């Protein structure tokens, strides 16, 4: 059982419409994230069948129309407006897969891999920033 | 039906090992009570935290999601929140929802305990801030608090264990914006280590504070109270789901019935029971524990169990800080500064009580894209505009209690054992709507002053049911409350409740330190005034 759609050409086109190519990187359809999409769809119930059913819905909206950017935009927008919850899940899934890709991380300047153990640097705490507010008189309400 | 195994009797059973259950278990074990803490979830191995995985963004939205309805782990019970404007989130494991919290620990104000007297709304608490103060202090010692004295919005208090968590460039920018407006702000008190503390390392600012870290920099009770409780002889019994608090013909509690790790029913007899199952789980358990002596559900002669559910209401504004030297995803997600400029009631405003502003940072790439960045031709431009620059200013508003907001037992939905699930009926009240509208306008003003661009307003956040309060309220009047000022049930003197259920009002701050202080106070009461429960 696959979560991908058998019409792989349409699936690729839809993914590329959601996240188009940029600079030297292909879009979500051309980046080769199908395996990641399938893994994410099957590892947790939240995304089960989302990709497959979304492409089905978009395909039915396209009907006999040629797969052009304009027609795809119209079909995807139709899906978005009529089925907002499945569409939001589709977007979440595609964004997760795309923005988990090391090539994308490299382009946007994000350090790929786990958040730990490196973390991020922050300048040390500097108490002088309290200069103004700490001179304010107490203003909490006193009660018995 | 399978026969029920009866365990050796103990002094006290604590149901739940989260913020308050862990504190009570530790305190009672310290005084040699024979105490067993029954927890429906497992121990969570810090090595499995999502922050250790390159797949953390996916994990954050699936099996580490805040919602039990999304996670659907074996220990999670489904929550029917279809009729609630705010969706319920919680975590079930040793440590409870402290496994997943952001560890922001402001205290209630003295006025929060006297809202009826001061403002003519809701009810006064039967205790004061100063009754709780020593327990707030003890809790900070156990959990480890980073912060600094001198806040003019709050009473003077004992020094924190650690200096504040650094503000970062974004925090400093927002602090100066508050200064420029002449408004209050102060570094957030947090149970995050700014320096090494009690064998746990200092935070290294990875950002995803809600996903926890192997460093132990962010306190959770599985690494603070519970190890100490176990050293003192307390037992943590995991993967065990309590389905009924048992009572005798005189109405006293006799122990708990539960399904053990193998799914087999067991009975744990005890001299007393402390429930710490959160503001949803506790009323669920009480309502399900009907008996001839408690026909409306346990401790429910007042019919107040499940009623007066409070979340905190959240709203605010978001913007972009485009000229900072470092990205806004550097640093703990939600722990920079807070402002209580609009915390206390002001007669010139059209609502009672108030709110605290808290700052939320940017996050990693997928969380930035999801929810904010459109698909299609503008996708990359919009993503680039936001990533590393987004900042949020959220208001956490006092959510006054209303009886119509409630927890019931769902007539159809159940957990894996067939125990009825909670059904949540909740709508945002009129006072809250006015409060939030005010907060959104002020949030936008702060962001403008900070130089933020692309400011957007959020009238109500809905996936924010983190704070579960009010459903077994505390009070002196047994006809209007479920427990007394020590968390002791009016209807059963050996039953205690120590989670957010007992809150009379919710205040405008994160509730966990208050929940824990109340729990430590109840434990102290048992230790000193209920020695009859000790064998």
Interface residues (C-beta under 8 A of the other chain):
Chain A: X17 X18 X19 X20 X22 X40 X43 X44 X45 X46 X47 X73 X76 X91 X92 X95 X96 X99 X100 X104 X105 X108 X109 X110 X112 X113 X114 X115 X116 X117 X118 X119 X120 X121 X122 X123 X124 X125 X126 X127 X129 X130 X132 X133 X134 X136 X137 X138 X139 X140 X141 X142 X143 X144
Chain B: X49 X51 X52 X53 X54 X55 X56 X57 X58 X61 X62 X63 X65 X70 X72 X109 X110 X111 X113 X114 X117 X118 X128 X129 X148 X150 X152 X153 X154 X155 X163 X164 X165 X166 X167 X168 X169 X172 X175 X176 X178 X179 X184 X185 X186 X187 X194 X203 X204 X205 X206 X207 X208 X211 X213 X214 X215 X326 X329 X330 X331 X343 X344 X345 X364 X365 X366 X368 X369 X370 X373 X375 X376 X377 X379 X380 X383 X384 X387 X388
